[in-house]
Amino acid sequence: MNIPVANVEPAMAPTETGCVLRTTYDGMVSLEATLQGRRFHAPRRLRESERNQAIQSGAVFIYEEGASGIKRWTDGKSWSPSRLMGNYLIYREVNQQLDGGDKRRPTKRRRSDAVPPQDYTDDEKKFYVGSLTDTYDFKQGGLMKKTISIKYRGSVHHIVSYYTLEDVRSQRLCRPRQIEDLRDIRPRDELLRGTAWKIRPDLEDDAPISQPAVSVVRQYVASPVIQQHVPPPISNQYVLPQTAATFVPNVGLAADMYFPQHIPEVWGQAGVCCGTDHSFMY
């Protein structure tokens, strides 16, 4: 007698783990890795049962809007209002309001309870925490969330990065080009030189970086890596077309993802629109 076997879908993993996106250039390195097939776009929405394991400090999710139709990324956490930091939107986890009213609305923190601004270095404020230092009732040891969206060849890609300040300060997280198999990645010019960037990624402070790979202890298994897609060498005879990039303002991330429906791309394919889209997240 044939006994039917249940088709159990494996738990979904982030696009990258143990990673932090310090600059826009870092985000473009991660996106380039997915366009080349070295990393996978998130294929679907996270289930509630998967969130605690998947949404941790160092997790980066990249998902493609058009392939799945998902526009809002929901992660089940309570966040401060967004703040613009460079080309990113940034959020900080807050303690949920429990006494009536809108429970999703964070409570402003009393000045006497505020985290002193001097607790943050200039570098931390510029790249990791922005102006979210003492305004709301932030969760002790809570997550930060950075988001950005990029329209490339008609498809909108969203990038969502989670980290804690403690992990950044203790250097437990690495940047994308410090990951051994991503060290050779250079984002295509269409991602870097679009005219509508608030700050062009290749002109940011500290970009591009040139640092040795570091060992990172992964908290969970990353998506499988396709090794056969290797970027062609840069040559003076191979000129990448220049195309405009425009911001897609990103507001409020919620939690969804999808498979890329395109074939992993090679350099020189044009059409980019970049930005922070205020319509797709909390």
Secondary structure as GFF3:
##gff-version 3
##sequence-region A 1 282
A	DSSP	alpha_helix	24	35	.	.	.	ID=ss1
A	DSSP	alpha_helix	48	54	.	.	.	ID=ss2
A	DSSP	beta_strand	60	64	.	.	.	ID=ss3
A	DSSP	alpha_helix	65	68	.	.	.	ID=ss4
A	DSSP	beta_strand	83	85	.	.	.	ID=ss5
A	DSSP	beta_strand	88	92	.	.	.	ID=ss6
A	DSSP	three_ten_helix	111	113	.	.	.	ID=ss7
A	DSSP	three_ten_helix	117	119	.	.	.	ID=ss8
A	DSSP	alpha_helix	122	124	.	.	.	ID=ss9
A	DSSP	pi_helix	125	129	.	.	.	ID=ss10
A	DSSP	beta_strand	144	152	.	.	.	ID=ss11
A	DSSP	beta_strand	155	163	.	.	.	ID=ss12
A	DSSP	alpha_helix	165	169	.	.	.	ID=ss13
A	DSSP	three_ten_helix	176	178	.	.	.	ID=ss14
A	DSSP	three_ten_helix	180	182	.	.	.	ID=ss15
A	DSSP	alpha_helix	189	192	.	.	.	ID=ss16
A	DSSP	three_ten_helix	201	203	.	.	.	ID=ss17
A	DSSP	beta_strand	250	252	.	.	.	ID=ss18
A	DSSP	beta_strand	272	275	.	.	.	ID=ss19
A	DSSP	beta_strand	277	281	.	.	.	ID=ss20
###
